[in-house]
Amino acid sequence: MKKIFASAPTRIDLAGGTLDLDPIYLFHPNASTVNLAITVPATVTLTPRPGQRVTIEAKDLHIVEAAPRWQRLSDRRLPLVIAAIRYFAPASGFDLVTKCSAPAGSGLAGSSALNVAMLAAFRTWQKQPLNREEMRVIARGIETSVIKVPTGLQDFLPLLYGGLNVWHFGIDGIRREPLRLSADFLKTLERQLVLAYTGIPHFSGMNNWEIFKRHVDGNRKVVSLFDQLRDNAIAMAQALKSESLPQVARVLQKDWIARRKLAPGVSTPKINRLLAEGKRVGVLGSRVCGAGGGGCVAMLARVGKAEAVRRWISQRRILELPYRIDWKGVVVKSS
């Protein structure tokens, strides 16, 4: 039986986060989110085997599970993986090896990337087409059922499609606008946008759920802040199209200021100190990835200061996550 390998990128969100929650975006005309897929992937190796026995190895978590058949698997330690297996209900046994390159709670949608990679592997095994829209719906459904709070669309869209995109949300659904920028600017963006893991894991679902409830309850401050997030996403798209790093940095910082006001848990004293210190070593603008409360920080360095920022990160014993923009999205192959 052929071994199936699947990989999905993670993502850095640049502006407009949380507007991707359904149906929040319907309350804000012209809602959009800007993000880029990155080469910090989640990978899955699926090897069908005779009989019914199942083994699962989560390499990054150092967890191994085994059962005489998949129905006997416990979801205590790997709930997302087991939920995906239950959805597909395979007719025979298999060996599954997973690995997520992004640290747990990084704010880069690592668990969603793993979810998407698993769907690609199992759909390939079961000879189902890799329809991205179908996979988005299923992946979101599986993840929402596990974490039991609303999940955003941007946790899946860049993982499926790859690239640097503006995602427009409206009554008629989702529209992808790929940003086709010059190779020189994209190379500069990759070099100057430094990604660092704070060492503080977060649970994005809880932050988003608190914000979601306050918005639906009609909290005027929250609704106004969502308007600001919408405007920031529009401004970020324009800054990127203009290929202006200073403008991108300004919007990045502005978006973080608005997000920080949404809920008390979005930032922490440690993150505030880190971002303030970053400005002194050459960071033009920064924001915490995902819903905040910890995880990774994306810091856009002044031209000529990227290496100084990287040295500062290393001196602070903060983990830098090297990356490139991923242009492929989810990929799957058999051998």
C-alpha positions in Angstrom: 0.0 0.0 0.0 1.3 3.5 -0.9 2.5 5.9 1.8 0.8 9.3 1.6 2.5 12.5 2.6 0.6 15.8 3.1 1.8 19.2 4.1 0.1 22.5 4.9 1.6 25.9 5.7 0.8 28.1 8.6 0.1 31.8 8.3 1.0 35.3 9.6 -2.1 37.6 9.8 -1.2 41.2 8.9 -4.6 43.0 9.5 -8.3 42.4 9.8 -8.2 39.4 12.1 -11.4 38.3 13.9 -13.4 39.9 11.1 -13.3 36.5 9.6 -15.6 35.1 12.2 -19.0 34.1 10.7 -21.4 36.0 10.9 -19.4 39.0 12.3 -18.2 40.1 8.9 -21.8 40.6 7.7 -22.1 43.4 10.3 -19.2 45.3 8.7 -19.6 46.0 4.9 -16.3 45.6 2.9 -14.9 43.3 5.7 -11.6 41.7 4.7 -8.5 40.1 6.2 -4.9 40.2 4.9 -2.5 37.3 5.6 0.4 35.3 4.1 1.0 31.6 4.2 4.5 30.7 5.5 6.8 27.7 5.3 6.5 26.7 8.9 4.3 23.6 8.0 2.4 20.9 9.6 3.0 17.5 8.0 1.2 14.1 8.0 2.5 10.8 6.8 -0.3 8.2 6.4 0.6 4.6 5.7 -2.3 2.2 5.2 -1.8 -1.3 6.6 -3.6 -4.7 6.5 -6.0 -5.5 9.2 -7.5 -3.0 11.6 -4.7 -1.9 13.9 -3.9 1.8 14.2 -0.8 3.7 15.4 -0.4 7.4 15.8 2.8 9.3 16.5 2.7 13.0 17.1 6.4 13.8 16.8 6.3 17.4 18.1 4.3 16.4 21.1 6.2 13.2 21.8 2.9 11.3 22.0 2.3 7.8 20.7 -1.2 6.2 20.6 -2.2 2.7 19.4 -5.4 0.7 19.3 -6.6 -2.6 17.7 -9.0 -0.5 15.6 -9.6 3.2 15.3 -12.9 3.1 17.2 -10.9 2.2 20.4 -8.7 5.3 20.2 -8.9 7.8 23.1 -9.3 11.5 22.3 -7.8 12.6 25.6 -4.3 13.6 24.3 -4.9 14.1 20.6 -8.5 15.3 20.3 -8.2 17.1 16.9 -6.4 14.1 15.3 -9.0 11.6 16.6 -11.9 13.8 15.5 -10.6 13.8 12.0 -10.1 10.0 12.0 -13.7 9.6 13.3 -15.0 11.8 10.5 -13.3 9.6 7.8 -14.1 6.3 9.6 -11.5 4.4 7.7 -12.3 0.8 6.8 -8.8 -0.6 7.5 -5.8 0.1 9.7 -3.1 2.6 9.2 0.0 4.2 10.7 -0.1 8.0 11.1 2.8 10.3 11.9 2.2 14.0 12.4 4.5 16.9 13.1 3.7 20.6 13.5 6.7 22.9 13.0 5.0 25.9 14.7 5.2 25.8 18.5 2.0 25.0 20.3 -0.1 28.1 20.9 2.0 30.1 18.5 -0.9 32.0 16.9 0.1 30.8 13.4 -2.8 28.4 13.0 -0.6 25.3 13.6 -3.5 23.1 14.7 -5.5 24.2 11.7 -2.6 23.4 9.4 -2.4 19.9 10.9 -6.1 19.5 10.4 -5.9 20.5 6.7 -2.9 18.2 6.1 -4.8 15.3 7.7 -7.8 16.0 5.5 -5.6 16.0 2.4 -4.0 12.7 3.4 -7.2 10.9 4.2 -9.1 12.2 1.2 -6.3 11.0 -1.0 -6.4 7.6 0.6 -10.2 7.4 0.2 -9.9 8.6 -3.4 -11.8 11.8 -2.7 -11.0 15.0 -4.7 -8.9 17.7 -3.0 -11.6 20.3 -3.3 -10.4 23.3 -1.3 -13.8 24.7 -0.5 -15.1 21.3 0.7 -11.9 20.9 2.8 -12.3 24.4 4.3 -15.9 23.5 5.4 -14.9 20.1 6.8 -11.7 21.3 8.6 -13.5 24.2 10.2 -16.4 21.9 11.3 -14.0 19.4 12.9 -12.0 22.1 14.7 -15.0 23.9 16.0 -16.5 20.7 17.3 -13.2 20.0 19.2 -12.5 23.5 20.7 -16.2 24.3 21.1 -15.9 28.0 20.2 -16.2 29.7 16.8 -13.2 29.4 14.5 -12.1 32.0 12.0 -12.0 31.5 8.3 -8.4 32.8 8.1 -7.3 29.8 10.1 -7.9 27.7 7.0 -7.9 29.8 3.8 -4.2 30.7 3.5 -3.3 27.1 4.5 -5.4 25.7 1.6 -4.4 28.2 -1.1 -1.0 29.6 0.0 0.4 33.0 -1.0 -0.1 36.6 0.1 -3.8 37.4 -0.1 -6.7 39.7 0.8 -9.8 37.7 1.7 -13.0 39.6 1.2 -16.1 38.5 3.2 -19.7 39.4 2.3 -23.2 38.3 1.8 -22.2 36.3 -1.3 -19.4 34.4 0.5 -15.6 34.7 0.3 -13.5 36.2 -2.4 -9.8 35.7 -2.7 -7.6 38.6 -4.0 -4.0 37.3 -4.5 -1.5 40.2 -4.2 0.9 39.9 -7.2 3.8 42.1 -6.0 7.3 42.5 -7.4 9.8 39.8 -6.6 12.2 42.4 -5.1 9.5 43.7 -2.7 8.5 40.2 -1.6 12.1 39.3 -0.9 12.5 42.5 1.2 9.3 41.7 3.0 10.5 38.2 3.9 13.8 39.6 5.1 12.4 42.5 7.1 9.3 40.8 8.7 10.8 38.9 11.6 8.8 36.2 13.3 9.5 35.5 17.0 7.9 33.1 19.5 7.4 34.7 22.8 7.4 31.4 24.7 3.9 32.2 26.0 1.4 29.8 24.4 -2.2 31.0 23.9 -5.6 29.6 23.2 -7.0 31.8 20.4 -10.5 30.3 20.5 -11.1 31.7 24.0 -10.0 35.3 23.1 -12.1 35.2 19.9 -15.2 33.8 21.8 -15.1 36.6 24.4 -14.8 39.2 21.7 -17.5 37.5 19.6 -20.0 37.5 22.5 -19.4 41.2 23.3 -19.9 42.1 19.6 -23.1 40.1 19.2 -24.4 41.7 22.5 -24.0 45.1 20.8 -21.1 46.5 22.8 -20.6 49.9 21.0 -16.9 50.0 21.8 -16.3 46.5 20.3 -18.4 47.3 17.2 -16.4 50.5 16.7 -13.1 48.6 17.1 -14.2 46.1 14.5 -14.9 49.0 12.1 -11.3 50.0 12.8 -10.0 46.5 12.0 -12.0 46.6 8.8 -10.4 49.9 7.8 -6.9 48.6 8.8 -7.3 45.6 6.5 -8.2 47.9 3.6 -5.2 50.1 4.4 -2.9 47.1 4.7 -3.9 45.9 1.3 -3.2 49.3 -0.2 0.1 49.5 1.6 1.2 46.2 0.1 0.0 47.1 -3.4 2.0 50.3 -3.1 5.0 48.2 -2.0 5.7 50.6 0.9 7.3 49.0 3.9 6.9 52.1 6.1 3.2 52.2 5.3 2.9 48.5 6.0 4.6 49.0 9.4 2.3 51.9 10.3 -0.8 49.8 9.5 0.6 46.7 11.3 1.1 48.9 14.5 -2.3 50.5 14.1 -4.0 47.1 13.8 -2.2 45.9 17.0 -3.3 49.0 18.9 -7.0 48.3 17.9 -6.8 44.6 18.7 -5.2 45.3 22.1 -8.3 47.3 23.0 -10.7 44.5 22.2 -10.2 42.4 25.3 -7.9 42.4 28.4 -6.3 39.1 27.5 -5.1 40.1 24.0 -1.9 41.5 25.4 0.3 40.8 28.4 2.9 42.9 30.3 5.7 40.7 28.9 4.5 41.3 25.3 4.1 45.0 25.9 7.6 45.3 27.2 8.9 43.2 24.3 7.2 45.4 21.7 8.4 48.6 23.3 12.0 47.4 23.5 11.8 46.3 19.8 11.2 49.9 18.7 14.5 50.9 20.3 16.4 48.3 18.2 14.9 49.0 14.8 11.3 47.6 14.7 9.0 49.9 12.7 5.8 48.2 13.5 4.7 44.9 15.2 1.7 42.9 16.2 1.0 39.6 18.0 -0.1 36.9 15.6 -3.6 35.4 15.9 -5.9 36.4 18.6 -3.1 37.5 21.0 -2.5 36.6 24.6 0.8 35.1 23.7 2.2 33.1 20.8 4.3 34.7 18.0 5.1 38.4 17.3 5.6 39.6 13.7 8.0 42.6 13.8 8.7 44.6 10.7 12.2 45.9 10.9 13.5 49.2 9.5 15.5 48.6 6.3 19.0 47.8 7.3 18.0 46.8 10.8 16.7 43.3 10.3 19.9 41.6 11.5 20.1 43.9 14.5 16.5 42.9 15.4 17.4 39.2 15.0 20.5 39.6 17.2 18.4 41.3 19.8 15.9 38.4 19.7 18.7 35.9 20.1 20.1 37.8 23.1 16.7 37.8 24.7 16.6 34.0 24.3 13.5 34.3 22.2 13.0 31.8 19.4 13.0 33.2 15.9 11.1 31.2 13.3 12.7 31.5 9.9 10.3 31.3 7.0 9.5 32.1 3.4 6.2 32.9 1.9 4.5 29.6 0.9 3.0 29.9 -2.6 1.6 26.3 -2.8 -0.8 25.9 0.1 -1.7 22.3 1.0 0.1 19.6 -1.0 -0.1 15.9 -1.0 1.9 13.1 -2.7 2.1 9.3 -2.6 5.1 7.0 -2.8 
